[in-house]
Amino acid sequence: MKYLSTRGGEKDLTFKDILFSGLASDGGLYVPDEWPQIDYNALKKIDSYSELALEIIYPFIGEDIKKSELKSLIDNAYAKFSKSKIITFKNLKQREHIVELFNGPTLAFKDFAMQLIVPIFDYYLLQENKKLNLIVATSGDTGSAAINAVHQSSKINIFCLFPKGRISDFQKKQMTTVHGDNIFPIEVDGTFDDCQNIVKSILVDRDFSEEFSIAAVNSINWSRVMIQIVYYFYTLINNNISEDEIINFSVPTGNFGDIYAGYVGIKMGLPVNKLIIATNENDILDRFINSGSYSIEGVTKTTSPSMDIAIASNFERLLFDLLQKSSVMTSEKMNELKNNRSFSVTKEQSNLVKKTFSSKKINQNEVNDLIKETYKEFNYIMDPHTAIGLGASRVLNERGDNNFILGTAHPIKFSDTVEKAIGHPMQSTNEFFEMYKNEEKFYSFMNSAEEVRKVIKDNYSK
C-alpha cells in the first residue's frame, strides 16, 4: 500500500512514512492511493474482534509489519479492554441500537486507536533504538486515551494540548493526574481549534519536527482512521444483519475522523446505506450538507465538548475524493478556506455527498431531554455526545431503517451534564474516582505555539 498527500506534495509513501509524519509537509492529509477491497461475506465468519481487526488493517500496512507480528500487537492492545466482546450493544426501540465503544481503559472510543497506535510506534522505535515526541491536540477524549497508552512506553514522550475550560473535569483529570517523566499535559487558553493549529504549525515545520523527532496522533494521522474502520464491520457482523436490510450509522461528529472511517468502510465493501452526521451547535458539517458551503464560524461552548470544533480537519480527505482525487483542486479549496474562511462546491458535488451522508444538528436542550427521557423509558444512561447521535438518528429515520448509533463515551465522563438530566448522582467504581485524590500536574499557557515549542525543547531526549 502506498500513500499520498491530498495536496499533491508527497506520494509513493509507505505506511511507516505516514505514521511518523502525521501531517504532510504541504499541509495536506495522507490517504491511500487506492481502497483495498474486502469480501464482507468472508468476514462474517470471524467472531473475534482482534482477528477481524487484523484482516481489515493489514492491507493498509502490508509488508511494513509482518502479519504475525501485527496480530500480536492487536491481540495485546485489545486485551486491555474491560469486556471480552470489546464492543457491547444496547437495543432501545426496535431497530435502534447503541454501539457501546467505551469499554477501553479511558472509557471512550479513542481507546480503539490509541491502544494500538502507540505499540505500533514502539515496534518501529525498538527496532531502530530511537525515541519519539508525540504531540496531540484534544477536545477531551483523544488526550486521555493517548496519555494512558503512552504512559506504558519507554520510547515515547507525549505533549498533549487541551483547551482551558472547554473539557469536562473528568477528562481533564484523566490527563493531568497521570504522572510520568514522559507525560506533558498543556492547557491552552483557547479553543480546540487553537490547539489543533499549534500542532499543525509544528508539524509542517519539518526542520523543527525532524530535530526533535516529532509525530502526531490526532485523527489527522491516517492510522487513527484505519483502526476505527474495524468496528463498523464488527457491528454488522455481530448483529445478524440480513442482506436486504437498510443500514445506517449515526455518528456524533466533530473532527470528522470517526465518521470518515465509516466512509472508508463503505469504499471497502461495508453494506451501509447512509452515514448520519450528528452535530451540536458547532455545525459546520451540517451546514455544508444542507448548503454545499463549508464556512468557519465561532466555537460555541456546549455540554458535548468533544464536538466543540469549528473546523472538521478530516473533511479534507472526503473533499479530495469528492474532487476526483485532484490535489490541485483540493489545494485551491483549502487555500480559499484559509483566506476567506469558506468555500463552496457545485450542486452536483453536493448531491454526490448526500448519496452517502445525511446530517442533523441537535442542540443542548434537546440533548438534556434525550438523556432524561432515555433513562426514564429504558433505564439507560448515555453521555451527551451519544445523545446527539440518537437524536439525529430518530429525526432522520422516517422509514424505520435499522440504525446503529455510535456510543462514543461512558456517561461518567460527563457526569455533571448527565446527573442534571437524570436527577440523581451516577454510580461508579472507585477506580475512576481515585484520580480525584491525585495531584494535577500540567502546564498552562496562552494561545502560543512558541510556548509549546519551548516545552518540547526543554524536555527533549533522543
Secondary structure, 3 states (H helix, E strand, C coil): CCEEECCCCCCCECHHHHHHHCECCCCCEEEECCCCCCCHHHHCCCCCHHHHHHHHHHHHHHHHCCHHHHHHHHHHHHCCCCCCCCCEEEECCCCEEEEECCCCCCCECHHHHHHHHHHHHHHHHHHHCCCEEEEEECCCHHHHHHHHHHCCCCCEEEEEEEECCCCCHHHHHHHHCCCCCCEEEEEECCCHHHHHHHHHHHHHCHHHHHHCCEEECCCCCHHHHHHHCHHHHHHHHCCCCCCCCCEEEEEECCCCHHHHHHHHHHHHCCCCCEEEEEECCCCHHHHHHHHCEEECCCCCCCCCHHHCCCCCCCHHHHHHHHCCCCHHHHHHHHHHHHHHCEEECCHHHHHHHHCCEEEEECCHHHHHHHHHHHHHHHCCCCCHHHHHHHHHHHHHCCCCCEEEEEECECHHHHHHHHHHHHCCCCCCCHHHHHHHHCCCCCEEECCCHHHHHHHHHHCCCC
